[in-house]
Amino acid sequence: IIQLEDGRYYLYYCLCEGSSPLSVLGLAVSDDIEGPYEKVESFLTSGRGRSPDGQPYNATIHPNAIDPHVFYDEAGELWMVYGSYSGGIFILPLDKTTGLPTEETYGTKLLGGNHARIEAPYILYNQETMFYYLFTSFGGLDADGSYNIRVARSKNPDGPYEDMNNQDMIDAKGEDGTIFDDISIAPYGTKVLGNYLWQYSENEEYGYVSPGHNSAYYDEELNQYFILFHTRFPESGEMHEVRVHALLFNADGWPVIAPRRYAGEKIETVSYGDVQGDYLIIEDQNAIVPDTIVSQGITITDKKISGDYSGKVELGEQGLATVQLNGETVNGHFLPQWDEYTEKQTMTFTGLTPEGKAFMMVRK
């Protein structure tokens, strides 16, 4: 739902068959955000007949018309990013008055294709970094599907988007003739959240399984960014819930996700005394596999790190920090957070190496 310049609320929805890219995107409008909404029209379809460019629909190159996110860019232009398995993720300009596409086309392709498991696009702009951040989910959303959240960025809303390794995301697609070719797409995109297991003790293990399909937004009143997503949980089957976490930006201008769910914490400067103690630490992998990454242990004493990793800590303003871990540089944030598992206030860290490897830490 987005409010356009006429003050009305525009609801973008999708209907899909489920096992194929037979889908439709529609628009409904209301004077009240709570509705009722009146249908305007179904404006984009996939899976049958011809594509908007007049060519026969081809699921390996044309998008599945689902998962819309509509947003204004910094110039005040209106866009819709959308798409899923099959032909990939596309972005389409919309008319600011009607909320409908300005031309008969699927738009510009950003990534995906050949039935690669990439879906749920969402674009967020950061006025300080002046980048547009494209979030997508790779893998399958079920408990053994390895769903994970990845990000790329661009100076333009319609791309091209690159990950931290300067790879153009247009190259993230399956091999010709394949379906669900996770191996080909795994190297692309900066992975910021996946399957994690925080092991406090032999009988105390908590974490997320297949987190993804996120939204992200900036709260002007709080002056903070947030990321919202759904997730499964270890040993819990397909039961899933929605989570909200603080979204931070490191010194390189890349988003990192706070390890614990949001509980009112604020970004603040921390001291070396604040970050001392024993931590659980998770080092991510860029793979798309159902394996869960299990935490290891470190201790921060003064500025030194010991335990399963060795290194040091260098603190900056507003929680910004550089952490050396076994020779790797991790740029991120320390953030005081409420730990729902131990039910106490603790210290956390989240960051990325220059090559895009994610690390998270939680003080026990």
C-alpha positions in Angstrom: 0.0 0.0 0.0 1.3 3.4 -0.9 -0.3 6.9 -0.6 0.0 8.9 -3.9 -0.1 12.6 -4.4 -4.0 12.7 -4.5 -4.0 11.6 -0.9 -5.6 8.2 -1.7 -4.2 4.8 -0.8 -3.2 2.5 -3.6 -3.1 -1.3 -2.9 -1.0 -3.4 -5.2 -1.9 -7.1 -5.0 -1.0 -10.3 -6.8 -3.0 -13.5 -7.5 -1.0 -16.6 -8.6 -1.7 -20.2 -9.4 1.2 -21.4 -7.2 3.0 -24.1 -9.1 3.6 -22.1 -12.3 4.2 -18.4 -13.3 0.5 -18.0 -14.0 -0.1 -14.7 -12.2 -1.7 -11.3 -12.3 -0.9 -8.0 -10.6 -3.8 -5.7 -9.8 -4.5 -2.3 -8.3 -7.2 -1.2 -5.9 -7.8 2.3 -4.4 -9.3 3.6 -1.1 -9.7 7.0 0.6 -8.9 5.3 3.9 -5.8 3.1 4.5 -8.1 0.5 6.2 -10.4 0.4 3.2 -12.7 -0.7 1.8 -10.6 -0.8 -1.5 -12.2 -0.7 -4.9 -10.5 -2.5 -7.8 -9.1 -0.3 -10.5 -7.8 -3.0 -12.9 -5.6 -6.0 -13.4 -2.7 -4.4 -15.2 0.1 -7.1 -15.6 -0.1 -10.8 -16.3 2.3 -13.7 -16.7 2.2 -17.3 -17.7 0.0 -17.4 -20.8 -0.4 -15.8 -24.2 2.0 -13.0 -25.2 4.2 -10.7 -23.1 3.6 -7.0 -23.2 6.3 -6.7 -25.9 4.3 -8.9 -28.1 6.5 -12.0 -27.8 5.2 -15.4 -26.7 5.5 -15.7 -22.9 8.7 -17.5 -22.0 9.1 -18.4 -18.3 12.9 -18.5 -18.5 13.2 -14.8 -19.5 9.9 -13.2 -18.6 8.9 -12.4 -15.0 6.3 -14.0 -12.7 3.9 -11.1 -12.0 4.0 -11.2 -8.2 5.6 -9.6 -5.1 5.1 -5.9 -6.0 6.9 -3.2 -4.1 5.9 0.4 -5.1 8.1 3.4 -4.1 9.0 6.9 -4.9 12.6 7.7 -5.9 14.5 10.8 -4.7 13.4 12.6 -7.9 9.8 12.0 -7.0 9.2 9.4 -9.7 7.1 6.3 -9.0 8.4 2.7 -9.6 7.3 -0.9 -9.0 9.9 -3.6 -8.5 8.4 -7.1 -8.7 9.0 -10.7 -9.9 10.0 -14.1 -8.7 11.1 -17.5 -9.9 11.0 -17.9 -13.7 12.4 -14.9 -15.6 13.7 -12.9 -12.7 13.2 -9.5 -10.9 12.1 -6.5 -13.0 11.4 -2.8 -12.3 8.7 -0.8 -14.0 8.0 3.0 -14.1 4.5 3.9 -12.9 2.3 7.0 -13.6 2.3 9.2 -10.5 -1.3 10.1 -11.1 -2.9 6.8 -11.9 -0.5 4.4 -10.2 -0.5 2.3 -13.4 2.4 1.5 -15.7 3.4 4.2 -18.2 4.0 1.8 -21.0 3.1 -1.8 -22.1 6.2 -3.6 -21.0 7.5 -5.8 -18.2 10.1 -3.1 -17.6 13.9 -3.4 -16.9 15.3 -6.7 -15.7 17.5 -6.4 -12.6 18.5 -10.0 -12.0 17.4 -13.7 -12.2 16.2 -15.9 -14.9 16.0 -19.6 -16.0 13.9 -20.4 -12.9 16.5 -19.3 -10.4 15.1 -19.2 -6.9 15.2 -15.4 -6.4 12.1 -13.5 -5.2 10.6 -10.9 -3.0 12.3 -7.7 -4.2 12.2 -4.6 -2.0 14.1 -1.3 -2.6 15.1 1.1 0.1 16.9 4.5 -0.4 19.4 5.9 2.2 19.8 9.7 1.9 23.1 9.6 3.7 24.8 7.0 1.4 22.7 8.1 -1.6 22.3 4.5 -2.7 19.2 2.5 -3.5 19.4 -0.9 -1.8 17.7 -3.9 -3.5 16.8 -6.7 -1.1 15.9 -10.1 -2.4 15.5 -13.6 -1.0 17.4 -16.5 -2.5 16.5 -20.2 -2.1 13.1 -21.7 -0.9 11.0 -20.4 1.9 10.2 -23.7 3.6 12.2 -25.1 6.5 14.6 -27.0 4.3 14.7 -24.5 1.5 17.6 -22.4 2.6 15.8 -19.0 2.3 18.2 -16.1 2.9 18.2 -12.3 2.6 20.7 -10.7 0.2 21.3 -7.1 -0.8 22.9 -5.1 -3.7 23.0 -1.4 -4.3 22.9 1.2 -7.1 22.9 5.0 -7.5 19.8 4.6 -9.7 16.4 3.1 -8.8 16.4 1.0 -12.0 20.0 -0.2 -11.6 22.3 -1.7 -12.5 22.7 -3.2 -9.0 26.0 -4.5 -7.6 27.0 -6.5 -4.6 30.0 -5.9 -2.3 32.3 -7.8 -4.8 31.2 -5.3 -7.5 29.4 -8.1 -9.3 26.5 -6.9 -11.6 23.4 -8.7 -10.3 22.1 -9.1 -13.9 24.5 -12.0 -14.1 22.8 -13.8 -11.2 20.7 -16.4 -13.0 20.5 -20.1 -13.5 22.2 -22.0 -16.3 20.2 -22.4 -19.5 17.9 -25.4 -19.3 18.0 -25.6 -15.5 15.4 -25.2 -12.7 16.3 -24.0 -9.2 20.0 -23.8 -10.0 21.2 -22.5 -6.6 24.8 -23.2 -7.3 25.0 -20.6 -10.1 23.3 -17.8 -8.1 25.0 -18.4 -4.7 28.1 -16.3 -5.4 25.9 -13.2 -6.1 24.4 -10.7 -3.7 25.7 -9.8 -0.2 24.0 -12.2 2.2 22.9 -10.5 5.4 20.7 -13.1 7.1 20.4 -16.9 6.8 20.1 -20.1 8.9 21.7 -19.4 12.3 21.8 -21.4 15.6 22.9 -19.6 18.8 24.2 -22.4 21.1 24.2 -21.1 24.7 24.6 -24.6 26.1 23.9 -28.2 25.0 20.2 -27.8 26.0 19.8 -24.1 25.0 19.8 -23.5 21.2 17.9 -20.7 19.5 17.9 -19.3 16.0 16.3 -18.7 12.6 15.6 -21.0 9.7 14.9 -19.7 6.2 14.4 -16.1 7.1 13.3 -13.9 4.1 10.8 -12.0 2.0 11.6 -8.8 3.8 10.4 -5.2 3.8 12.6 -2.4 5.0 11.9 1.2 6.0 13.2 4.4 7.6 11.3 5.7 10.6 11.7 9.5 10.6 10.6 10.0 14.2 13.1 7.5 15.6 15.8 8.2 12.9 16.3 4.5 12.5 16.1 1.9 9.8 14.2 -1.4 10.3 13.9 -4.7 8.4 10.8 -6.9 8.6 10.8 -10.6 7.5 9.2 -14.0 8.1 11.2 -16.9 9.4 11.0 -20.5 10.5 12.7 -21.9 13.6 15.0 -24.8 14.5 13.1 -28.1 15.0 9.8 -26.4 14.5 8.8 -27.6 11.0 6.9 -25.0 8.9 5.6 -22.9 11.8 6.7 -19.3 11.0 6.4 -15.8 12.4 7.2 -12.3 11.5 10.3 -10.6 13.0 11.4 -6.9 13.1 15.1 -6.1 13.5 17.1 -2.9 13.5 18.8 -2.3 10.2 22.2 -0.5 10.5 24.7 0.8 7.9 28.4 0.2 8.4 31.3 2.5 7.5 31.2 1.3 3.9 27.6 2.2 3.5 26.3 -1.4 3.5 23.3 -2.6 5.5 23.8 -5.0 8.4 21.1 -6.6 10.5 21.1 -6.5 14.3 21.4 -10.0 15.8 18.4 -9.7 18.1 14.8 -8.6 17.4 14.0 -5.0 17.9 13.0 -4.0 21.5 13.3 -0.3 21.5 17.1 0.0 21.5 18.7 3.1 20.1 22.0 3.5 18.2 24.6 5.0 20.5 28.3 5.3 21.1 29.7 2.5 23.2 33.0 2.3 25.2 35.6 -0.4 25.4 34.2 -1.2 28.9 30.8 -1.7 27.4 31.9 -4.4 25.0 33.9 -6.6 27.4 32.8 -10.2 28.0 32.1 -13.7 26.5 30.3 -13.8 23.2 28.7 -16.2 20.8 29.8 -15.6 17.2 28.5 -16.6 13.9 30.4 -16.5 10.6 28.1 -16.7 7.6 28.6 -18.6 4.4 27.4 -17.5 1.0 26.0 -20.9 0.1 22.3 -21.8 -0.4 22.1 -25.0 1.6 19.8 -26.1 4.4 22.8 -26.5 6.9 22.5 -24.3 9.9 25.5 -22.3 11.0 26.2 -23.0 14.7 27.8 -20.3 16.9 31.3 -20.5 18.3 32.8 -18.7 21.3 35.1 -15.7 21.8 36.1 -13.4 24.6 36.7 -9.6 24.4 39.2 -8.4 27.0 40.3 -4.8 26.7 40.7 -4.5 22.9 41.8 -8.1 22.3 39.7 -11.0 21.0 40.5 -14.6 22.0 38.9 -18.0 21.8 37.7 -19.6 18.6 38.8 -16.4 16.8 41.7 -14.1 17.7 41.9 -10.4 16.8 41.1 -7.0 18.2 38.4 -4.3 18.4 38.5 -0.7 17.3 35.5 1.5 18.3 34.1 4.6 16.6 31.2 6.9 17.1 27.6 5.9 17.2 28.4 2.2 17.7 30.5 1.9 14.6 33.4 -0.5 15.0 36.1 -2.4 13.1 36.8 -5.9 14.3 39.7 -8.1 13.3 38.8 -11.8 13.3 41.6 -14.3 12.3 43.0 -11.7 10.0 39.8 -10.6 8.4 38.5 -7.0 8.8 34.8 -6.7 9.7 33.2 -3.3 9.5 30.0 -3.1 11.6 28.2 -1.9 14.7 28.1 -2.7 18.4 24.5 -2.3 19.6 23.1 -2.8 23.2 20.0 -5.1 22.8 17.5 -7.1 24.8 18.2 -10.8 24.4 14.8 -12.5 24.4 16.4 -15.9 24.9 18.3 -15.1 28.1 15.9 -12.4 29.1 18.5 -9.7 29.8 20.1 -6.7 28.3 23.3 -7.5 26.5 25.7 -6.3 23.8 25.6 -7.4 20.2 27.7 -6.8 17.1 26.9 -7.2 13.4 29.2 -6.5 10.4 30.5 -7.4 7.0 34.0 -8.0 5.6 34.9 -5.9 2.5 34.2 -9.1 0.5 30.7 -9.4 1.9 31.0 -12.1 4.5 28.6 -11.4 7.4 29.5 -11.8 11.1 27.2 -11.6 14.2 28.1 -11.6 17.8 25.9 -11.7 21.0 27.3 -11.4 24.5 26.2 -14.3 26.7 
